[in-house]
Amino acid sequence: MKDPGTSYTFALMSDNGHVKLYTTEPCGFCRQAKALLQSRGIAYDEVNLARDPDGRSELVALTGQMTFPQVIVGERSIGGFRELVEADRDGTLERLLAP
């Protein structure tokens, strides 16, 4: 089992397609977002704000949001879990991850 907050490396991506996932605990949507990314073989860095409270200011600066999870691909904020699912379904996620 991987330690929370570690970088997952299931797929190689360009820097533009780097995925950062802001999570907290307990958070069912956070678990589902991680499961979706892992099932697609998408590498991501997790910032668990339950363990890294300083990351909250970074999250607000990047997204203007304090809800969880928050998914960032490259420089683009995707949004939360529902937005991640929609981006996966409509092909946006795949396009953002393309080298």
N, CA, C and O atoms as a MOPAC input file, in Angstrom:
PM7 MOZYME 1SCF
protein

 N      0.83800 1    -1.17600 1     0.00000 1
 C      0.00000 1     0.00000 1     0.00000 1
 C      0.88300 1     1.24000 1     0.00000 1
 O      1.87100 1     1.30300 1     0.73200 1
 N      0.52800 1     2.22800 1    -0.82200 1
 C      1.32100 1     3.44200 1    -0.94500 1
 C      1.01100 1     4.40700 1     0.19400 1
 O     -0.11200 1     4.46000 1     0.69600 1
 N      2.03400 1     5.17200 1     0.59300 1
 C      1.83800 1     6.19000 1     1.61500 1
 C      1.07100 1     7.35400 1     1.02000 1
 O      1.31000 1     7.72000 1    -0.13100 1
 N      0.13000 1     7.96200 1     1.79300 1
 C     -0.57400 1     9.14000 1     1.29900 1
 C      0.41800 1    10.26200 1     1.04400 1
 O      1.41800 1    10.39800 1     1.74800 1
 N      0.12800 1    11.06000 1     0.03200 1
 C      0.97300 1    12.19400 1    -0.27700 1
 C      2.14200 1    11.85500 1    -1.17500 1
 O      2.97800 1    12.71800 1    -1.44100 1
 N      2.22500 1    10.62400 1    -1.65000 1
 C      3.33000 1    10.25100 1    -2.51800 1
 C      2.94800 1    10.46100 1    -3.97100 1
 O      1.77300 1    10.60100 1    -4.31000 1
 N      3.95100 1    10.48100 1    -4.81100 1
 C      3.73100 1    10.62800 1    -6.24300 1
 C      3.47700 1     9.25200 1    -6.84000 1
 O      4.26400 1     8.32700 1    -6.63700 1
 N      2.38100 1     9.11700 1    -7.57400 1
 C      2.06800 1     7.86300 1    -8.24100 1
 C      2.58900 1     7.95900 1    -9.65600 1
 O      2.42900 1     8.99000 1   -10.31000 1
 N      3.20300 1     6.90600 1   -10.13300 1
 C      3.79400 1     6.95200 1   -11.46600 1
 C      3.30600 1     5.77600 1   -12.28800 1
 O      4.03800 1     4.80400 1   -12.47500 1
 N      2.09000 1     5.84900 1   -12.77600 1
 C      1.53400 1     4.79100 1   -13.60400 1
 C      1.73800 1     5.07500 1   -15.08600 1
 O      1.76800 1     4.14200 1   -15.88900 1
 N      1.87900 1     6.34500 1   -15.46600 1
 C      2.01300 1     6.68700 1   -16.88100 1
 C      2.94200 1     7.88200 1   -17.01400 1
 O      3.01500 1     8.73600 1   -16.13000 1
 N      3.65200 1     7.92400 1   -18.14200 1
 C      4.50200 1     9.07000 1   -18.42300 1
 C      3.66100 1    10.15300 1   -19.07300 1
 O      2.80800 1     9.86800 1   -19.91300 1
 N      3.90600 1    11.40200 1   -18.68000 1
 C      3.16400 1    12.51800 1   -19.23100 1
 C      4.10900 1    13.66500 1   -19.48100 1
 O      5.20300 1    13.71100 1   -18.91800 1
 N      3.69200 1    14.59500 1   -20.32300 1
 C      4.44200 1    15.82700 1   -20.49400 1
 C      4.22700 1    16.69500 1   -19.26000 1
 O      3.31800 1    16.44000 1   -18.47000 1
 N      5.06100 1    17.72100 1   -19.09400 1
 C      4.88100 1    18.63900 1   -17.96600 1
 C      3.51200 1    19.29200 1   -18.00900 1
 O      2.92200 1    19.56200 1   -16.96300 1
 N      2.99400 1    19.55000 1   -19.21400 1
 C      1.67800 1    20.16900 1   -19.33700 1
 C      0.58700 1    19.26400 1   -18.78200 1
 O     -0.45500 1    19.75500 1   -18.34800 1
 N      0.80400 1    17.96700 1   -18.78800 1
 C     -0.19600 1    17.02500 1   -18.32900 1
 C      0.00400 1    16.56500 1   -16.90200 1
 O     -0.61700 1    15.59200 1   -16.47400 1
 N      0.87000 1    17.25100 1   -16.14800 1
 C      1.10300 1    16.87000 1   -14.75900 1
 C     -0.18900 1    17.03800 1   -13.96000 1
 O     -0.83700 1    18.08200 1   -14.03400 1
 N     -0.55700 1    16.01800 1   -13.20300 1
 C     -1.79100 1    16.05000 1   -12.43000 1
 C     -1.45700 1    16.20100 1   -10.95100 1
 O     -0.63500 1    15.46800 1   -10.40000 1
 N     -2.11000 1    17.16500 1   -10.32900 1
 C     -1.99000 1    17.35600 1    -8.88900 1
 C     -3.39600 1    17.23800 1    -8.31300 1
 O     -4.33500 1    17.86100 1    -8.80800 1
 N     -3.52800 1    16.43700 1    -7.26800 1
 C     -4.82100 1    16.16900 1    -6.66000 1
 C     -4.78700 1    16.62900 1    -5.20700 1
 O     -4.03600 1    16.08800 1    -4.39600 1
 N     -5.60000 1    17.62500 1    -4.88200 1
 C     -5.70900 1    18.12100 1    -3.51000 1
 C     -6.83300 1    17.35900 1    -2.82600 1
 O     -7.96100 1    17.32600 1    -3.31600 1
 N     -6.51400 1    16.74400 1    -1.68600 1
 C     -7.47800 1    15.92100 1    -0.96000 1
 C     -7.48600 1    16.30800 1     0.51500 1
 O     -6.68700 1    17.13000 1     0.96600 1
 N     -8.40000 1    15.70000 1     1.24800 1
 C     -8.44300 1    15.80500 1     2.69500 1
 C     -9.01100 1    14.49200 1     3.22500 1
 O     -9.31500 1    13.58500 1     2.45000 1
 N     -9.14900 1    14.39300 1     4.52000 1
 C     -9.69100 1    13.17900 1     5.15200 1
 C    -10.75200 1    13.56600 1     6.15200 1
 O    -10.61900 1    14.61600 1     6.78100 1
 N    -11.77300 1    12.80100 1     6.33500 1
 C    -12.26300 1    11.76000 1     5.43500 1
 C    -12.94300 1    12.41000 1     4.23400 1
 O    -13.53200 1    13.48400 1     4.36000 1
 N    -12.86700 1    11.77600 1     3.09100 1
 C    -13.43400 1    12.36400 1     1.87700 1
 C    -13.70400 1    11.26400 1     0.86500 1
 O    -12.78600 1    10.77200 1     0.20800 1
 N    -14.95800 1    10.88300 1     0.74300 1
 C    -15.34900 1     9.84500 1    -0.20500 1
 C    -15.08300 1    10.24500 1    -1.64800 1
 O    -14.63100 1     9.42100 1    -2.44300 1
 N    -15.35700 1    11.50400 1    -1.99900 1
 C    -15.09800 1    11.95100 1    -3.36400 1
 C    -13.60500 1    11.93900 1    -3.67500 1
 O    -13.21300 1    11.68600 1    -4.81400 1
 N    -12.77200 1    12.20900 1    -2.67700 1
 C    -11.31500 1    12.15200 1    -2.86500 1
 C    -10.88400 1    10.72700 1    -3.19600 1
 O    -10.08200 1    10.50800 1    -4.10400 1
 N    -11.42100 1     9.76000 1    -2.45200 1
 C    -11.10100 1     8.35300 1    -2.71800 1
 C    -11.53600 1     7.95500 1    -4.12100 1
 O    -10.82100 1     7.23300 1    -4.81600 1
 N    -12.71600 1     8.42800 1    -4.54100 1
 C    -13.22300 1     8.08900 1    -5.86200 1
 C    -12.37100 1     8.73600 1    -6.96200 1
 O    -12.12800 1     8.11800 1    -7.99900 1
 N    -11.92400 1     9.96300 1    -6.74200 1
 C    -11.06800 1    10.63700 1    -7.72400 1
 C     -9.75300 1     9.87900 1    -7.88200 1
 O     -9.28600 1     9.67000 1    -9.00200 1
 N     -9.15600 1     9.46700 1    -6.76500 1
 C     -7.90600 1     8.70300 1    -6.83300 1
 C     -8.12600 1     7.38100 1    -7.56100 1
 O     -7.29000 1     6.96500 1    -8.36300 1
 N     -9.24400 1     6.72300 1    -7.28400 1
 C     -9.54300 1     5.44100 1    -7.93400 1
 C     -9.72700 1     5.62800 1    -9.43500 1
 O     -9.26000 1     4.79900 1   -10.21600 1
 N    -10.39800 1     6.69600 1    -9.85400 1
 C    -10.58700 1     6.94800 1   -11.27600 1
 C     -9.24300 1     7.17300 1   -11.95700 1
 O     -8.97100 1     6.57400 1   -12.99800 1
 N     -8.39900 1     8.03000 1   -11.38200 1
 C     -7.08500 1     8.29800 1   -11.96900 1
 C     -6.25200 1     7.02700 1   -12.04000 1
 O     -5.61800 1     6.75500 1   -13.05900 1
 N     -6.25100 1     6.25100 1   -10.96900 1
 C     -5.47200 1     5.01400 1   -10.95200 1
 C     -6.00100 1     4.01900 1   -11.98100 1
 O     -5.21600 1     3.33900 1   -12.64100 1
 N     -7.32500 1     3.92600 1   -12.12600 1
 C     -7.89700 1     2.97900 1   -13.08200 1
 C     -7.55800 1     3.34500 1   -14.52500 1
 O     -7.54000 1     2.48000 1   -15.40100 1
 N     -7.29000 1     4.62400 1   -14.77100 1
 C     -6.91400 1     5.09300 1   -16.11500 1
 C     -5.39400 1     5.08500 1   -16.31000 1
 O     -4.90400 1     5.41200 1   -17.39100 1
 N     -4.65000 1     4.71000 1   -15.26100 1
 C     -3.19600 1     4.68000 1   -15.35900 1
 C     -2.57500 1     6.06000 1   -15.37500 1
 O     -1.50700 1     6.25700 1   -15.95500 1
 N     -3.23000 1     7.01200 1   -14.74800 1
 C     -2.76800 1     8.40300 1   -14.76400 1
 C     -1.95300 1     8.68000 1   -13.50500 1
 O     -2.43300 1     8.49500 1   -12.38700 1
 N     -0.71700 1     9.12500 1   -13.70200 1
 C      0.15700 1     9.48800 1   -12.58800 1
 C     -0.32900 1    10.79600 1   -11.97600 1
 O     -0.78400 1    11.68700 1   -12.69500 1
 N     -0.23700 1    10.91600 1   -10.66400 1
 C     -0.62100 1    12.16100 1   -10.00500 1
 C      0.16000 1    12.34100 1    -8.71900 1
 O      0.65300 1    11.38500 1    -8.12100 1
 N      0.25600 1    13.60200 1    -8.31400 1
 C      0.81100 1    13.94000 1    -7.00600 1
 C     -0.36000 1    14.31800 1    -6.12200 1
 O     -1.19500 1    15.14100 1    -6.49700 1
 N     -0.41600 1    13.71800 1    -4.95500 1
 C     -1.48300 1    14.02100 1    -4.01400 1
 C     -0.97000 1    14.98800 1    -2.96400 1
 O      0.10100 1    14.79100 1    -2.38900 1
 N     -1.74600 1    16.03400 1    -2.72100 1
 C     -1.48200 1    16.95800 1    -1.62100 1
 C     -2.63200 1    16.77700 1    -0.64500 1
 O     -3.73200 1    17.28600 1    -0.86400 1
 N     -2.36700 1    16.04200 1     0.44100 1
 C     -3.38700 1    15.76600 1     1.43800 1
 C     -3.37400 1    16.91600 1     2.44100 1
 O     -2.46000 1    17.03100 1     3.25700 1
 N     -4.39100 1    17.76000 1     2.37100 1
 C     -4.41200 1    18.95900 1     3.20900 1
 C     -4.75400 1    18.65600 1     4.66400 1
 O     -4.63700 1    19.53900 1     5.51400 1
 N     -5.16800 1    17.44500 1     4.96500 1
 C     -5.31900 1    17.05300 1     6.36300 1
 C     -3.94000 1    16.92000 1     7.00000 1
 O     -3.78900 1    17.05700 1     8.21400 1
 N     -2.93000 1    16.64900 1     6.16100 1
 C     -1.55800 1    16.47100 1     6.64500 1
 C     -0.65100 1    17.63600 1     6.26600 1
 O      0.46100 1    17.74800 1     6.78300 1
 N     -1.11600 1    18.50900 1     5.36400 1
 C     -0.31200 1    19.63600 1     4.88800 1
 C     -1.17500 1    20.90100 1     4.88000 1
 O     -1.58100 1    21.36800 1     3.81600 1
 N     -1.45600 1    21.45500 1     6.06200 1
 C     -2.34900 1    22.61300 1     6.12800 1
 C     -1.81500 1    23.83600 1     5.38600 1
 O     -2.60300 1    24.69600 1     4.99500 1
 N     -0.51000 1    23.94000 1     5.18300 1
 C      0.04400 1    25.06900 1     4.43600 1
 C     -0.37200 1    25.02500 1     2.97200 1
 O     -0.37300 1    26.05200 1     2.29300 1
 N     -0.72100 1    23.85400 1     2.49200 1
 C     -1.14500 1    23.71100 1     1.10700 1
 C     -2.48900 1    24.36400 1     0.82200 1
 O     -2.83300 1    24.56900 1    -0.34200 1
 N     -3.25800 1    24.69500 1     1.86000 1
 C     -4.56800 1    25.32800 1     1.65400 1
 C     -4.43800 1    26.67400 1     0.95300 1
 O     -5.23500 1    26.99300 1     0.07100 1
 N     -3.44900 1    27.45900 1     1.33500 1
 C     -3.26800 1    28.75400 1     0.67700 1
 C     -2.87600 1    28.55700 1    -0.78400 1
 O     -3.29900 1    29.32800 1    -1.64600 1
 N     -2.07800 1    27.54300 1    -1.06900 1
 C     -1.71100 1    27.22100 1    -2.45300 1
 C     -2.95600 1    26.83400 1    -3.24800 1
 O     -3.12600 1    27.26400 1    -4.38900 1
 N     -3.82800 1    26.02100 1    -2.64200 1
 C     -5.04600 1    25.58900 1    -3.30300 1
 C     -5.93800 1    26.77800 1    -3.63300 1
 O     -6.43900 1    26.88000 1    -4.75300 1
 N     -6.14100 1    27.66500 1    -2.69100 1
 C     -6.98600 1    28.83500 1    -2.91700 1
 C     -6.37700 1    29.72600 1    -3.99800 1
 O     -7.10200 1    30.25800 1    -4.83800 1
 N     -5.05600 1    29.89400 1    -3.98700 1
 C     -4.39300 1    30.71500 1    -4.99800 1
 C     -4.56500 1    30.10800 1    -6.38900 1
 O     -4.73600 1    30.84000 1    -7.36300 1
 N     -4.52000 1    28.78400 1    -6.49000 1
 C     -4.63300 1    28.11500 1    -7.78800 1
 C     -6.06100 1    28.05300 1    -8.30300 1
 O     -6.30700 1    28.25700 1    -9.49200 1
 N     -7.00100 1    27.77100 1    -7.41000 1
 C     -8.36300 1    27.46000 1    -7.85300 1
 C     -9.43100 1    28.41300 1    -7.34500 1
 O    -10.50700 1    28.51400 1    -7.93400 1
 N     -9.14000 1    29.11400 1    -6.25200 1
 C    -10.17400 1    29.92800 1    -5.62600 1
 C    -11.18100 1    29.08200 1    -4.86400 1
 O    -12.19200 1    29.60200 1    -4.39200 1
 N    -10.92000 1    27.78500 1    -4.73700 1
 C    -11.84700 1    26.83800 1    -4.11500 1
 C    -11.26600 1    26.24500 1    -2.83700 1
 O    -10.04900 1    26.16100 1    -2.67100 1
 N    -12.15100 1    25.83900 1    -1.94700 1
 C    -11.75100 1    25.12700 1    -0.72700 1
 C    -12.53300 1    23.82700 1    -0.58400 1
 O    -12.62400 1    23.28100 1     0.51600 1
 N    -13.09500 1    23.32800 1    -1.67000 1
 C    -13.80100 1    22.05800 1    -1.62600 1
 C    -12.86500 1    20.95900 1    -2.10700 1
 O    -11.86600 1    21.22700 1    -2.77400 1
 N    -13.19900 1    19.71900 1    -1.76300 1
 C    -12.31900 1    18.59600 1    -2.05900 1
 C    -13.06200 1    17.49600 1    -2.77800 1
 O    -14.24800 1    17.26800 1    -2.54000 1
 N    -12.35200 1    16.81400 1    -3.66500 1
 C    -10.98800 1    17.06300 1    -4.10800 1
 C    -10.94900 1    18.22400 1    -5.09200 1
 O    -11.98700 1    18.69000 1    -5.56200 1
 N     -9.75400 1    18.68000 1    -5.39400 1
 C     -9.52500 1    19.62400 1    -6.48400 1
 C     -8.46200 1    19.01000 1    -7.37300 1
 O     -7.41200 1    18.57600 1    -6.89900 1
 N     -8.74400 1    18.97800 1    -8.67200 1
 C     -7.85800 1    18.34700 1    -9.63900 1
 C     -7.25800 1    19.42300 1   -10.53400 1
 O     -7.97800 1    20.21600 1   -11.13900 1
 N     -5.92800 1    19.43800 1   -10.60900 1
 C     -5.20500 1    20.37400 1   -11.45900 1
 C     -4.45000 1    19.54900 1   -12.50000 1
 O     -3.72900 1    18.61600 1   -12.14900 1
 N     -4.61100 1    19.88800 1   -13.77000 1
 C     -3.85500 1    19.23200 1   -14.83900 1
 C     -3.02700 1    20.32100 1   -15.50600 1
 O     -3.56000 1    21.24200 1   -16.12500 1
 N     -1.70900 1    20.19300 1   -15.36400 1
 C     -0.83300 1    21.25000 1   -15.86500 1
 C     -1.13500 1    22.53100 1   -15.12000 1
 O     -1.00000 1    22.58600 1   -13.89800 1
 N     -1.53600 1    23.54400 1   -15.83100 1
 C     -1.89100 1    24.83200 1   -15.23100 1
 C     -3.40200 1    25.01600 1   -15.15100 1
 O     -3.87600 1    26.08300 1   -14.76100 1
 N     -4.16000 1    23.98800 1   -15.51600 1
 C     -5.61600 1    24.11900 1   -15.59700 1
 C     -6.30800 1    23.42000 1   -14.43400 1
 O     -6.02600 1    22.26000 1   -14.13300 1
 N     -7.21000 1    24.13700 1   -13.79000 1
 C     -8.03900 1    23.55800 1   -12.74200 1
 C     -9.21700 1    22.85900 1   -13.40100 1
 O    -10.00200 1    23.48100 1   -14.11700 1
 N     -9.33400 1    21.54500 1   -13.14900 1
 C    -10.45600 1    20.77600 1   -13.68300 1
 C    -11.68000 1    20.97500 1   -12.80200 1
 O    -12.80100 1    21.07300 1   -13.30000 1
 N    -11.46400 1    21.03500 1   -11.48900 1
 C    -12.55700 1    21.13600 1   -10.53100 1
 C    -12.51400 1    19.95300 1    -9.59600 1
 O    -11.44600 1    19.42900 1    -9.28000 1
 N    -13.68200 1    19.53800 1    -9.16000 1
 C    -13.78700 1    18.44300 1    -8.21000 1
 C    -14.04900 1    17.10200 1    -8.88100 1
 O    -13.79700 1    16.92900 1   -10.07300 1
 N    -14.55600 1    16.15900 1    -8.10000 1
 C    -14.76200 1    14.80500 1    -8.60600 1
 C    -15.74400 1    14.77000 1    -9.77200 1
 O    -15.47400 1    14.12800 1   -10.78700 1
 N    -16.86400 1    15.44200 1    -9.64000 1
 C    -17.86700 1    15.40800 1   -10.71600 1
 C    -17.30900 1    15.97300 1   -12.01600 1
 O    -17.57500 1    15.44400 1   -13.09500 1
 N    -16.53500 1    17.04900 1   -11.91000 1
 C    -15.92100 1    17.64100 1   -13.09600 1
 C    -14.86000 1    16.70600 1   -13.69200 1
 O    -14.70100 1    16.63900 1   -14.91100 1
 N    -14.13800 1    15.98800 1   -12.82600 1
 C    -13.16200 1    15.00800 1   -13.28300 1
 C    -13.84900 1    13.89900 1   -14.07100 1
 O    -13.36600 1    13.49500 1   -15.12900 1
 N    -14.97300 1    13.40700 1   -13.55800 1
 C    -15.72600 1    12.35800 1   -14.25300 1
 C    -16.18900 1    12.87000 1   -15.61700 1
 O    -16.06900 1    12.16300 1   -16.61700 1
 N    -16.71100 1    14.07800 1   -15.66000 1
 C    -17.17800 1    14.64700 1   -16.93000 1
 C    -16.01700 1    14.80600 1   -17.91300 1
 O    -16.15900 1    14.49400 1   -19.09500 1
 N    -14.86600 1    15.29200 1   -17.42700 1
 C    -13.69000 1    15.45400 1   -18.28600 1
 C    -13.21900 1    14.10000 1   -18.81300 1
 O    -12.75500 1    14.00100 1   -19.94900 1
 N    -13.33600 1    13.06100 1   -17.99100 1
 C    -12.97200 1    11.71700 1   -18.41500 1
 C    -13.93900 1    11.22300 1   -19.48600 1
 O    -13.51300 1    10.65400 1   -20.49100 1
 N    -15.22500 1    11.43500 1   -19.28000 1
 C    -16.24700 1    10.94700 1   -20.21300 1
 C    -16.19300 1    11.64700 1   -21.57000 1
 O    -16.36000 1    11.01000 1   -22.61000 1
 N    -15.96000 1    12.96400 1   -21.55500 1
 C    -16.03200 1    13.69800 1   -22.82100 1
 C    -14.69300 1    13.81500 1   -23.54500 1
 O    -14.60900 1    14.44700 1   -24.59800 1
 N    -13.63100 1    13.19800 1   -22.97500 1
 C    -12.33900 1    13.18700 1   -23.64000 1
 C    -11.43300 1    14.35800 1   -23.29900 1
 O    -10.28900 1    14.40300 1   -23.74900 1
 N    -11.92700 1    15.30900 1   -22.50700 1
 C    -11.11500 1    16.46900 1   -22.13200 1
 C     -9.88000 1    16.03600 1   -21.35400 1
 O     -8.78400 1    16.54300 1   -21.59400 1
 N    -10.04900 1    15.11800 1   -20.44000 1
 C     -8.93300 1    14.66300 1   -19.61800 1
 C     -7.82900 1    14.06500 1   -20.50000 1
 O     -6.65100 1    14.38200 1   -20.33700 1
 N     -8.21800 1    13.21800 1   -21.41100 1
 C     -7.24100 1    12.58300 1   -22.31500 1
 C     -6.49400 1    13.64100 1   -23.14200 1
 O     -5.28000 1    13.54900 1   -23.32700 1
 N     -7.23000 1    14.64600 1   -23.63700 1
 C     -6.59500 1    15.70700 1   -24.43300 1
 C     -5.60400 1    16.51200 1   -23.58300 1
 O     -4.52900 1    16.87700 1   -24.05800 1
 N     -5.96600 1    16.78300 1   -22.33800 1
 C     -5.06800 1    17.55200 1   -21.46000 1
 C     -3.80700 1    16.77100 1   -21.11500 1
 O     -2.76000 1    17.36700 1   -20.86200 1
 N     -3.89300 1    15.46800 1   -21.10200 1
 C     -2.75400 1    14.62800 1   -20.73700 1
 C     -1.87300 1    14.28600 1   -21.93200 1
 O     -0.77100 1    13.76400 1   -21.75800 1
 N     -2.34300 1    14.57200 1   -23.13300 1
 C     -1.57100 1    14.22700 1   -24.32500 1
 C     -0.26100 1    15.01400 1   -24.36800 1
 O     -0.24300 1    16.21000 1   -24.07500 1
 N      0.84100 1    14.33700 1   -24.73600 1
 C      2.13600 1    15.03000 1   -24.81500 1
 C      2.17600 1    16.08800 1   -25.90600 1
 O      3.19800 1    16.74900 1   -26.08700 1

